[in-house]
């Protein structure tokens, strides 16, 4: 017999009537049992209700067809990787929903219609093995790049199975390296050894569910015979201890083990013939790369007179000789409106991309014999996001990507040695941008800080508050939000007369570490104030109005949506809350929530943090009788990072209070929109149908 929604409501625990009540009184703990029959019956009932409404809307099928066509378009840029002397690419389309790993030559890749050879078919593999396989990554051993570690996830969750693959035979290696399902951290030490962090025995995990022990696994030996190299603590925070092996283009290497203490603070160690030794670096300085015998560091705090946000170097030989007495040299430092945005390397050069007032820049740093670097800027169009893609450890070639809200993504091939650059691929426009424009504006937050934001809108916009506007931000973990080209947003939203807003609120990294640190822990309210300030500025300028303003965010951005929903229900008519964190009192007890205490604080150990979240956590601060907009809450059953529990409990709490909402939980997909293109298109169509109904109709 199928359990009905009414029966579920009758079976629920007593009413949760007091905002911020003790967690022991939480009546929806049962929804934290991810796959229990009772919880899944609740999910099925709410999925049926929401999809029945949204899929019956006349817009849904058009949105689905357009989203799927864009996601699976054959003229997308095939993201390249330099590997084993050729160009490899992972590709998904309607004929390959889970994707194929394929290869071609560099010369052929640069033609309009490359000739690809399939290396590994994930759809076929899943069918043959009766699994819902999702490819999560490949790690190939340099310099030969013949043997690779392939990570496969069942349904898209973070936990993976790791298998060894041979690029000469295009086959998994019989009796090769194999790690069973887990949240592994692994890298090649050499052809016959791996450095592995995992749960070697039951219970070898932190409270967050991540490993804290590193062992050396020898080819042909079982995992139980691996030899311990490093041990952290079961009480460690963050994402678990992680081994990695850096290699430069001249054959030198450095094995590094990072032990996170919380989300942002860590200890770094190097593996030497004498054993594992700790590096004398601050807790927010990270080992980033190895270039021409120089170890590169990213500085999220000052170090030896160098400023936070800078990039530094230490000679490899000096580091190995005295890891406890390091003297860093400067490579790059930010100006007043600059921020570091990433780095990579080629055989002989260091490549750094930066932000200048949230506009992308790309730089080549070449080491000078005896010390220092030469610097040159890569000549790319302005007002775009810029990022380095694949690089080759055997040459100085690098792919560089550039895109903007109205500028389709273009892929360039750069020679870092000569500075030569040429476009090799470009996305065909996916929507009509002829009557659209982009502005960068600023809003004053509650403490007087000016918060920049981008607005994409029609050139003939009427400043009377009538424009349907979709606003988003992330606001956490030092993640920078920069302009990007989205065919789906353009086709399904902008082409239909909507405006799109990206807010560069604090918590991100758009202006360096200080922009992030302004809103961590109990200082977090300023992040939420920034977002509301941008909304109020949009309304004051007449770009939109509360009737036509909707907001959307996922993960930490889903928490942002939940807070804005409860603190400012009067500002929005649509709120899309995706794979969210919402119960910040029990966050450390759900999925990997304990790993983020460096960002949010520890409610269990710090009374000030508990007090802050009692008045801020969305789940605890819903109130009966308030006129909230009807939200669309989306999550996935297979999300083993944030977990579906937050979304479920928030919806159940709203239901108890007789507040309207729409809820959809995809049973696959991990911490994202879906495990394949059709699932992702379905999610996009449901979301856009909801936004159309709330803001445009």
N, C-alpha and C positions, 0 to 999 in steps of 0.2 A: 504494500500500500504506500502511495506517495504521501509524504508529510506536507501538509498545506502551510501557507504562510500564517494563517490564523492559529493553527495548532502550535507553531513555533512561538508565536507571541504569548499564547497561554502558558507555554512551558517555561517562559523566561523567568529569571530570578526577580526578587522584589525591586520596586522602582528605585533608581539611582537618583535621589532627589537633591543631594547637596553638592554644589560645585566644589571640586577639590576634596571630596570625601576620601577617607583612607582607602588605599587600594584593595584592602581585604573586603571592602563592601562593594567592589565592582561587580555588578550583576552579569557582565558580559565576558567574564573570563573564559567561558566555554567556547567563545568564538576564537580564542587564541589557539585552540587545538586545530591546527591547520587543516587536516584531512579527515577529521572525525565525521561520521555520518550525519550527526546533528548539525554541525557547522556547514557541511557541504549542502545539506538540504536547505538551510537558510540561504546560502549563496545561490543555489538553483532557483529558488523562488523569486529572489530579487532580480537575478539576471533575466528571468522570463518576463517579469513585469516591465523592466526598463527596455529591453530589446523589443518587446511587443509594441511599446509606444513609439520608440524612435525609428524602428525599421518600417513601421506603417506610415511614417511621414513621407510625403512625396519627394523630399530632397534626398532621402537616404541612399537610394540606389544610384543616383547620379554621383553623389559624393563618393560612394564606394568604388564605382567604376573609374572615376577620375583619379582617386588616390591609388588604386591598384595599377592603373596605367602608368602613372608617374613613378611609383616605386619599382615597377618592373620594366621600365622603358629600356629598350635595347641601346639607346644613344646616351645612356649615362656614362660618366667617366669610369672606366674600370680601374679601381685603385691599384697602383702597381707596387711590387716589392722586388728589389734586386735580390736574387737568390740563385745560387748554384749556376752562375753564368748566364741566367736568363731572367725574364720578367714573369713573376707569378702574380696571380690575382684570384681573389675569392669573389664569386659572382652569384647573385640570386636574381631570378626572374620568374614569371608565371610557370615556366617549364621546369624550373629548378628552385622550388620554394625554400628548401633548406640550404641549397647552394652547391656549387662545384668549385674546387680548387683547381686552377688551370695555369698553363704557361705558354709563353711565346718568346721570340727573341726581342731584344731592345729595338732593333731596326724595324721589325714587323709591328711592334707595339705602336710605333709612331705613325703608322699608316692609318688611313680612315677605317679600314676593315681588317683588323689583325686576324691571323689564323691561329686559333687556340687549340691546345692539346689538353684534354682533361687528365688531371693527376689523381684527384680523389672526389668522388660523387657522394655527398653527404646524404642526399635523399635515398640513393640506392643502398648505402651502408645501413641506414636506419631501417629500411624495408627488409634487408637481408637478415638483420639481427633483431628485428621486432622492437626497436627502440625509437624514441622521438629525439634523435640526435640533433644537437645544435653545435656547430663548430665555435669554439671559444678562443682559439689561438694556436699558433705554431711557433716553436723555438728551435732554430736550426744551428748546429754547431759550426762556428767559424774556425778556420778559414775555408774548409772544404765545402761546408753547407750541404752535405749529402744526407746526413742523418738529422731527423727533426723529431721533436716531441709534439704530438698532436693532442690537444685538449678537447674532449667531447663532453657536452652537458646533456643530460636527459631532460628535455623540456625547457631548457634555457636557464636553469638555476645556476648559481655561482659554483657549486660543487661540480667537479669534473673528474672524468677518467682520463688518464694520460697513457698514450701508446707511442712507441717508437715507429717512425716511418722512414723508408729509404727512397730518396728522390731518383736514384738510378733505376730502381725496379718499379717504382710507383706502387709499392706494396708495404703493408705493415710488416715489421721485422719479426720473423718467427723466433720465439724465445728472446725477444728484445726487451728493452726496458718497459715496464708496465706498472702503473700506479692505479689501484682501485679508486672508486669514487671518494672524493674528499675535497676540502678546500686547500689544495696543495700550493706550496711555493717551491718552485724547482728551477734549476738551471744546469747546463752542462759545465762540468769542471774540465773534462776531456772526453775522448771518445768512449772510454770505459768506466767513467765515473760521473755520477750526478750528485749535486748538493740538493737535498730534499728537506723541506719542512712540512710535516704532516702529523696526523695523530697515529704514531707508530703503534701505540697500544690504546685501548679505550680509555678516554679521559685525558689524553695528552693534548688538551685544547684549553684556551683561555675562556674566560666567562663569555667573551664575544663569539666563541666558536671557531677561533683561529689557532694555528699551531704555534708552539713556542720552543720547539726542539728542532735543531738542524743535524742531519746525519749525512754521511757520505755513503752512497749506494754504489756498489761495484757490479759491473755487468756480470750476468750469470748467477748472481746471488739473490736470495729472497729479501724482501724489504725487512724482514725480521733480523737479518744479518748485517744491516747497515750500521756503520760505526759513528758514534756521536762526535760531532764537531763543536757544537755550541748548544747551550741551554739557557733560555730566558727564564721567565717565571709564569706560573699559571695566573698570577695576578696582573700580568701585563695588559695594557690597553691597546688601542689601535687595531690594525688589521693583521696582526700576527708577524712573527719573525720571518724575514725574507732573505734568502741567499741570492746573490747574482754574481756573474763573472763578467767584468768589463774587459774588452779587448781593443787594442788600437790597430791601425793599419800596418804596423811594423812587427806584429806578432807578440807584443808584450801583453800581459794580462794581470788582472787584479781581482781576487775573489773577495767580495764584500758581504757581510751579514749585517742587516739592519734590525735592531730590536726596538720596536715602538713602545714607548711608555704610555702614551695616549695618542690621540689623533694626530698631533703635530710635533710632539717631542719624542726623540729617539736617541739611542746609542748606536754607534757604527763601529764595526769590527772588521779587521782584515785577516784572512786565512793565510798564514805563512808556514814555511817548513818548521818553524819553532812552535807553532800552534796558533791559536786565535788571539789576536791582540786588539785592544780597544784603541780607536782613533781619538786624539785629543781635539775634538771639535765641539762647538756648542750644540745643544739639543735640537735646535731648529736649523742646523746646517746639514745639507744632504750631499752625499757623493753622487754625482750625476753622470760622469762619462770619463773616458780615458782617451786622450788625443796626443799622439806623438810623444809618449812618455810623460805626459802631464795629466795629473788627476784633477778633474774639474768638479767644482762644488757650487751648489745653489745656496744662497744665504737668505733664509727667512728671518734671520736676526743678525745683528752686527757681530763681527769676528775680527779680532786683532786690528782694530781701527778701520776695517772695511764696513760700509753701511749695509743695513738690511735691504734686501732686494737686489744685491749685487751678485756677480758671478766671479769666482776666484779659482786659483790654481795652486797646486803643490807638485813639485817634481816627484815622479814615482819612486825613484831610487831613494830619495831623501825620506819619503813617507815610509817605505818599508824598513829603512834603517832606524828610524826613530818615530814610530807612530804616535808616541806620547808627547812629542815636541814639534809640532807643525808650525811653519811660518808661511801663511798664505800670501800670494801675490794677486793683484787685481787684474781681472780680464775686462769686465764691463760693470758700470754702475749707473743707476737711473738718475735722470733729471727730475725736476719738480712734478711733471705730469707724465712721467714714464713709468713703465712696469715691465719686468721680465715676463715673458710669456712662453718660453720653452727653448730647448736646445737639442741638438743632435750633432753627429760628426760624420765626416767622410774619411778617406784614408789619411789625409794630411791636414784637414782643416776642422775647425769648430764652427758650427752654424748656430746662430742665436736669433730668435725672433722676439720682438719687443712690441709694446704698445706705447703710443704717444697720443694721449687724450682719447684712448680706446680705438685708435687707428693703427693698423698693423705695419710693422717694419721688419725687414730681414737683413741680416748681417753675416759676413764671412770674416772669421778670425783665423789668420795663418800664423803659426809659431815662428818666431825668429830665433835663429841659432844664438845661444848665449843668453836668451831671455827676452820676454816681451812678445808682442803680437802686431802684425799689420792688420788693418781693418778696412773693409770696403762694404758699402751698402749695395744690396741687390736692387737693380732698377725695376720697380714694379709700380703699377698704377696706384694712386693715392686713394684714401677713404675706403679701404677694403680691409677685410680680415686676411691675414697672411700667415701661413704655417708651412713648415718643412714637412715633407712626406718622407718617402723612402730614400735612403742613401746607400751608397755602396762602400763596404770596407776595403774593396780592391781598386777603387778609383776615387776621383773627386767629383763624381756626378751626384746630383741630388734632384729630386722632384720637389717643386714648390707649388703650393696651392694658394689661390686668391679668389675671394668671392665677396659679394655685398648683397644687401637686401634686394636690389634690382639688377645686380650684375651676376649672370650665371657663372658658376664655378669654372675657373680656367686652371689647367695644370701646365706648369712650365718645367722644362728640363734645364737645369743650371750646371755649369762647370765651375765649381768653386775655386779652381786654380786660376782660371782666366777671367772669370766674371761674366762669361758669355751666358746668355739665357734666351730661350726660345719657347713659345707656346707649342704644346704638342697635342693637347686635348681641350675641348671646351664643351660644356653642356649647352645643348640647344635650349632656347628660352621655353619655359614650361607655362608661362602665362603672359598676358599682354601688359607690359609695364609702360606703355607709351604715355599714359595719362597719370603716371604715379611719380612721386618725388619722395626724397628722404630728408628729414631735418634732424639736427642734433640740438636739443633744447636742454634747459636746466630748471630744476625745481628746488626751492629752499626747504630743507628739512627742519625739524623742530629745534635743532641746536644751531641753526643758521648755516650749516654746510650745504653747498650747492651740489645737487645730485644730477649728473647728466643722464639723458635718455634719448633714444632714437624714436622717431615717429615716421612710419611709412604710410602715405595717404594719397588720395587723388589730388591733382594739381588744382582742381576747381572746387575744393572742399568749401563748404559753407560753415563759417564759424558761429553756428547757432545751436551747437550741442546735439545735432541730429546724426552724426556719423557713428555707425556701429564700430566699436573699437575693442580690440583684443589686446590685453596687456600682459606681459610676462616678465619674470625675473627669477633669479636663483638665490642669491644673497647668502652664500655660505662656502666654507671649505676653501677659501681663496681661489674659487673658480671664476675666471673672467668670462663675461658674456659679451661677445663681439658680433658685428654684423655678419649675417650668413644668408645664403640663397636657399629658400625653401620652395620648391615647386608646388608642394601640397598647400602650404599657406597661401601662396600667390594665387593659385588656380581656384581653390575652394573658398578663399576669404577676400583677398585684395581685389581680385577681378570682379567680385560681386559688390564692390563698393565699401568694403570694410577697411578700417585702418588697423595697423599693427604697431605695438609699442614694446620696445625692449628697454628696461630700466636698469641702469648700472648702479644699483644700490650697494651700500656697504655690506661687508661679509664676503664679497668677492675679492678678486685680485687685480681689478682694473687699474688701481693706482698703487700697487705694491702691498707688502705685508701689513702696513698700518691700516689700509682700507679694510682689510679682513679683521684685524685685531680690534678694531673699533666696535665690533658687534659680537664678540664671542662671549659665551657664558651668560652671566647676569647683565651684561651690557647689550643684550640682544634686542631689546625693545627698539633701539635706534634703527635697526634694519627694517623693522615693521613700520616705523615712522617714515623712513625714507620712501618706502613703497606707497604708503598712503599719500605722502606729499606729492609724488609724481601724479597720482590719480587726481588729486585736488587741483594741481596745476593744469592738467589736461582739461578739466571741467572749467576752470577759470578762464582759460584761453578760448573756450567755446568749441574746442575740437570735438568733445563728446559731452555726455551727461550721464548721471547714474542710470537712467533708463536704458542707455545704449552702451554701457561700459561693462565688459566682461574680463575676467582674469583667468590665467591658466598657469599651472606649475606642477612639477613632479619631483618626487623624492624629498630632499630638503626644500625644494620649491613647492612641494605639496604641503609641507608644514607651513611655509609662508602663506599659501592659500588658506589653510585652515585658520591661522591667526587673523588674517585680514577678514575672513568670513565672520569670525566671532567678534572682532573689535570694531569693524566698520561695515556692518551689513547695509548701511544706507548708501554706500558708494557704488555698489555693483548690482547688476541684474542677472549676471551669470558668473558662476565660479566653477572651474574645472579643477578638481583635486585628484592628482594622479600619483599612483604608487607612493602614498604619503606616509610621513611620520605625523601622528596626531595625539597619541597618548604619551606625553613627555614625562609622566610620573612613573610609568612602567616601561619606559623605552629600553632600559638596560636589561629587561627580562624578555624582550621580544627579538627574535632573529639575531642580527649582529649589532643590536643597538648599543651594547656596552662599549663597542669600539669607537663611539663618537663622543665620549665624554670630554675629550679635549675641545670639542666644538661647543657642546651644549652645557657642560658642567655635569657634576655627579649629584643627582638628587638624593642618593643614599648616604653620601658622606658629608655634604655641605648644606647646612640649614638655609643659607642664603639662596642657593640654587633651587632647593625645594620650594622656598617661598616665591621665588620668581616664577617658576613653572606652574605653581598652583593658581596664580592669577593670569597665566598666559597660555598654558597648554590648551589647545582647542577642544579636546575631548572633555576635559574637566570644566570648560567654561561655556559650553552650550547652555542656553537658558530657555525655559518654556515661556511662551507668550511673546517672544521677540519676533519681529517680522524679518526673517532671513530670506535672501533669495534662494530659490530651489537649486541646489548644487548638482553637478554630475560628478560622482565619485567613482574612480576607476582604479583597479588593482589587479594583481595576478596571483593565483594560488601558488605558483612555482617561484615566487619572489622569496629567496632565502637570504636576502640582504636586509631589506626593510621589513618584509613580511606583509601579508594581507591583513594581519590582525588589526592594525591601526584603522584602516578604512572600514573594515567590518564593524568594529565597535562604535566608531563615529556614526555610521549609518544607523546602527541599532539604537543608539542614544537619541538620534533625531526621531526615529520611529516611535520610541517611547514617549517623546514629547509631542507627537503628532505634527512634526515639522515635515514639509515636503522635501523629497530628494529623489534622485535617480542614481542607481548603483549598478555597476557592471564589473564582474571579476572574470578575467580570462583564466582558464584552467592551466594554460602554459605561459611561456613568454619570459619567465625570470623577472628581473628588475627593468622592465621595458614594455613596449607596446604589443609585443607578440613574438612567437617563436618563428614565424615565417611571414612572407609578404602578405598573404591573405588575411592573417590575423591582425597584422599591423594596419592594413587598409580598413578592416572592419572597425578597429578602434578609432581611426581617423574619421571614418564616416559617422560613427555614433557621436563623436565629439562635435564635429561640424554641424550635424543635424541639431544637436542640442543648442549650439551657439546661434544657429540660424533662427530657431524657434524663439530664443530668449531676446536676441538683440536686433534681428533684422525684420522678423515678421510683424 
